Amino acid sequence: MARRLLRRFSIGAGVHRNVGIADVVISGGGIVGSALACALGKSSAMRDKRLVLLEASSENASLPQPGDRYGNRVSALTPATIQFLKDVDAWETICSTRMKSFRTMHVWDSCSEARIEFDSKSVSDLPYMGCIVENRVILGALRRCLRNVETVENCQVNLVEKSPREVQLSSTGNEQLKARLLIGADGANSTVRKAIEGGKHYSKSYHQTAVVATLHFAEEIENETAWQRFLPTGPIALLPLSDTSSSLVWSTSPSHAQSLLQLPEDSFVDSVNSAFSDNVRNQSLPSRAVQALRSLNQSDHESVCKYPPSILRVDEGSRASFPLALYHGSTYVNDRIALVGDAAHRIHPMAGQGLNLGFGDAIALAKVIAEAAENGEDLGSEFYLRRYERERLRRVVPVMASIDALNTLFSTSNSALALVRGVGLQFTDMIAPLKTLIIKTAAS
Ligand SMILES: Cc1cc2nc3c(=O)[nH]c(=O)nc-3n(C[C@H](O)[C@H](O)[C@H](O)COP(=O)(O)OP(=O)(O)OC[C@H]3O[C@@H](n4cnc5c(N)ncnc54)[C@H](O)[C@@H]3O)c2cc1C
């Protein structure tokens, strides 16, 4: 692995040790920070630049071995993200470790059983809707691809001070490092963000918690479908990991999440199976409206019967929970600082877009930094950073707004709203060009 490690300093508290100036410092070596470091390290325009990646955790970003249990944190990667991973040479490692592509996606509403089915076959040149990959596999593969990047683990950035020509960082162990450009890739509780935003942001709690777990089926199947059912308490999703297992993401009320975590394994599995299959056989207005729409669509009869495979067991110790919140900073850039990934924006996982947006940030920021370098400009130049911000705001804000609106629309059993969304979902399912457009937008 061609990566240099910064010298480690062991010095007394209160004493600062200067470790020089870097052209670009990335604070946070999670998936998005590592992706950006890979892209910058690979760029010929950055060949003579000093790039530093600082990561607070000391956990080894190693790849799982064949036969190891699946990690409970997984991501659905879009074709655009996969193309980026190919460009930085990480995709081959991911494929040879493990990943699962999915071709179809079924989404349905528990209040009316209205449903929509997406199939990659409906779009030419789209071999799959996306791929499900464990987060540790993505991170391990990216870290293996780092070139020309000084990587320091177990190094937490604590303080950021700005001056016109550089940004100064203090980190664990009292090391001080200066940067022409500092990038905050340090996640939802970003330290770097605090240095730029002056407290202006939009945030809200969803009052939902996501329960994740690794689940196994009774028998081997052709597991090429991602399933998501909207319950009044939040969506429950099943993402393929292999032909015998899938990953669960169940967003629900915090108290229900707590009880799901505490249930005996058998009862937990029963709860998951019921949440996916309990049928609504009532004569409510939303159900009748959806049935009427379906009867207009002859080809729908087949899809009505499609339900996820029955779950047999859950991996011991794989259950975990994550509180869900929305966050959007008032700006992504300022005074030689830029934010990427969850440091800049955090969204509900129901559409599997959070990490994909982070990859989009990494791609866009790497591009403007390389352009500044090619033109012999200051890498912290506001002119280039604002271009990055404009491009990303155009993409991120509409995605955030639509996911937030969908979550509000689906997280209620109010019959008027259930009617609107049931009819809307079923109607969209009947309009093939609209579905193709949705698939293309989600893939980009
Ligand atoms: C249940 C769930 C399911 C999800 N599913 C999907 C999905 O299917 N598809 C998708 O696209 N997205 C998904 N997401 C969202 C996705 O997980 C996040 O958007 C993504 O992990 C954010 O990556 P990041 O690198 O920006 O931040 P993080 O993963 O939080 O990484 C930040 C890194 O910075 C380090 N750090 C923090 N503070 C400091 C500091 N002061 N100094 C140095 N280092 C620091 C941390 O140790 C960490 O390594 C999901 C989220 C949840 C909760």
Ligand as a Chemical Component Dictionary entry (heavy atoms), coordinates in Angstrom:
data_LIG
# 
_chem_comp.id                   LIG 
_chem_comp.type                 NON-POLYMER 
_chem_comp.pdbx_formal_charge   0 
_chem_comp.three_letter_code    LIG 
# 
loop_
_chem_comp_atom.comp_id 
_chem_comp_atom.atom_id 
_chem_comp_atom.alt_atom_id 
_chem_comp_atom.type_symbol 
_chem_comp_atom.charge 
_chem_comp_atom.model_Cartn_x 
_chem_comp_atom.model_Cartn_y 
_chem_comp_atom.model_Cartn_z 
_chem_comp_atom.pdbx_ordinal 
LIG C1  C1  C 0 -29.329 3.194  8.909  1  
LIG C2  C2  C 0 -28.688 3.957  7.789  2  
LIG C3  C3  C 0 -28.693 3.427  6.503  3  
LIG C4  C4  C 0 -28.124 4.149  5.450  4  
LIG N1  N1  N 0 -28.172 3.624  4.185  5  
LIG C5  C5  C 0 -27.659 4.329  3.164  6  
LIG C6  C6  C 0 -27.715 3.817  1.817  7  
LIG O1  O1  O 0 -28.238 2.726  1.545  8  
LIG N2  N2  N 0 -27.171 4.569  0.816  9  
LIG C7  C7  C 0 -26.606 5.781  1.057  10 
LIG O2  O2  O 0 -26.166 6.436  0.100  11 
LIG N3  N3  N 0 -26.529 6.280  2.312  12 
LIG C8  C8  C 0 -27.025 5.595  3.368  13 
LIG N4  N4  N 0 -26.951 6.099  4.631  14 
LIG C9  C9  C 0 -26.237 7.367  4.866  15 
LIG C10 C10 C 0 -24.730 7.130  4.955  16 
LIG O3  O3  O 0 -24.450 6.095  5.877  17 
LIG C11 C11 C 0 -24.002 8.406  5.368  18 
LIG O4  O4  O 0 -24.441 9.466  4.548  19 
LIG C12 C12 C 0 -22.490 8.240  5.174  20 
LIG O5  O5  O 0 -22.001 7.165  5.956  21 
LIG C13 C13 C 0 -21.744 9.511  5.557  22 
LIG O6  O6  O 0 -20.357 9.313  5.308  23 
LIG P1  P1  P 0 -19.299 10.412 5.750  24 
LIG O7  O7  O 0 -17.962 9.858  5.355  25 
LIG O8  O8  O 0 -19.702 11.749 5.263  26 
LIG O9  O9  O 0 -19.431 10.484 7.340  27 
LIG P2  P2  P 0 -19.047 9.395  8.442  28 
LIG O10 O10 O 0 -19.315 8.018  7.952  29 
LIG O11 O11 O 0 -19.705 9.822  9.704  30 
LIG O12 O12 O 0 -17.453 9.546  8.580  31 
LIG C14 C14 C 0 -16.878 10.626 9.274  32 
LIG C15 C15 C 0 -15.457 10.226 9.644  33 
LIG O13 O13 O 0 -14.811 11.332 10.267 34 
LIG C16 C16 C 0 -14.149 10.904 11.454 35 
LIG N5  N5  N 0 -14.110 12.063 12.359 36 
LIG C17 C17 C 0 -15.147 12.586 13.056 37 
LIG N6  N6  N 0 -14.741 13.667 13.760 38 
LIG C18 C18 C 0 -13.424 13.829 13.488 39 
LIG C19 C19 C 0 -12.427 14.782 13.907 40 
LIG N7  N7  N 0 -12.729 15.762 14.752 41 
LIG N8  N8  N 0 -11.161 14.637 13.444 42 
LIG C20 C20 C 0 -10.856 13.643 12.558 43 
LIG N9  N9  N 0 -11.747 12.697 12.145 44 
LIG C21 C21 C 0 -13.018 12.810 12.586 45 
LIG C22 C22 C 0 -15.000 9.733  11.968 46 
LIG O14 O14 O 0 -14.222 8.859  12.783 47 
LIG C23 C23 C 0 -15.425 9.059  10.666 48 
LIG O15 O15 O 0 -14.497 8.114  10.223 49 
LIG C24 C24 C 0 -27.521 5.409  5.697  50 
LIG C25 C25 C 0 -27.503 5.943  6.989  51 
LIG C26 C26 C 0 -28.099 5.236  8.033  52 
LIG C27 C27 C 0 -28.093 5.824  9.429  53 
# 
loop_
_chem_comp_bond.comp_id 
_chem_comp_bond.atom_id_1 
_chem_comp_bond.atom_id_2 
_chem_comp_bond.value_order 
_chem_comp_bond.pdbx_ordinal 
LIG C1  C2  SING 1  
LIG C2  C3  SING 2  
LIG C2  C26 DOUB 3  
LIG C3  C4  DOUB 4  
LIG C4  N1  SING 5  
LIG C4  C24 SING 6  
LIG N1  C5  DOUB 7  
LIG C5  C6  SING 8  
LIG C5  C8  SING 9  
LIG C6  O1  DOUB 10 
LIG C6  N2  SING 11 
LIG N2  C7  SING 12 
LIG C7  O2  DOUB 13 
LIG C7  N3  SING 14 
LIG N3  C8  DOUB 15 
LIG C8  N4  SING 16 
LIG N4  C9  SING 17 
LIG N4  C24 SING 18 
LIG C9  C10 SING 19 
LIG C10 O3  SING 20 
LIG C10 C11 SING 21 
LIG C11 O4  SING 22 
LIG C11 C12 SING 23 
LIG C12 O5  SING 24 
LIG C12 C13 SING 25 
LIG C13 O6  SING 26 
LIG O6  P1  SING 27 
LIG P1  O7  DOUB 28 
LIG P1  O8  SING 29 
LIG P1  O9  SING 30 
LIG O9  P2  SING 31 
LIG P2  O10 DOUB 32 
LIG P2  O11 SING 33 
LIG P2  O12 SING 34 
LIG O12 C14 SING 35 
LIG C14 C15 SING 36 
LIG C15 O13 SING 37 
LIG C15 C23 SING 38 
LIG O13 C16 SING 39 
LIG C16 N5  SING 40 
LIG C16 C22 SING 41 
LIG N5  C17 SING 42 
LIG N5  C21 SING 43 
LIG C17 N6  DOUB 44 
LIG N6  C18 SING 45 
LIG C18 C19 SING 46 
LIG C18 C21 DOUB 47 
LIG C19 N7  SING 48 
LIG C19 N8  DOUB 49 
LIG N8  C20 SING 50 
LIG C20 N9  DOUB 51 
LIG N9  C21 SING 52 
LIG C22 O14 SING 53 
LIG C22 C23 SING 54 
LIG C23 O15 SING 55 
LIG C24 C25 DOUB 56 
LIG C25 C26 SING 57 
LIG C26 C27 SING 58 
# 
